[in-house]
Amino acid sequence: MGLNQPKPLIGSLKNMLKLVKYLITNIVDQPDKVRIEETIDSTNTHIISISVDQADMGRVIGKAGKIINSIRELVKIKAIKQGKRVKVILKDQEQTNLPSRSEPPAELPEIE
């Protein structure tokens, strides 16, 4: 495999991709538009990228991000058990202006 080619997740972590796809496709109205991709970044962290139709973004994010953050926690628990680092990213989440779980909240302006 080339340097830019990700090594596939092994064993049960590969099954985690299947679980993520299963969960997402059962949440959305347009399951045929769900795309799950895996890459590895420079710190050897496996990145699971989820793409869904824009109309389904709210369903996947959930109220206050509860759905996507729950999926992230499930993946994180399994990854820790396997001694791997895995991050779940919802593509286009930046466009919704919702912070990811790892980002601190933005500072509020001072009120005089």
Order of alpha helices (4+ residues) and beta strands (2+ residues): alpha-beta-beta-alpha-alpha-beta
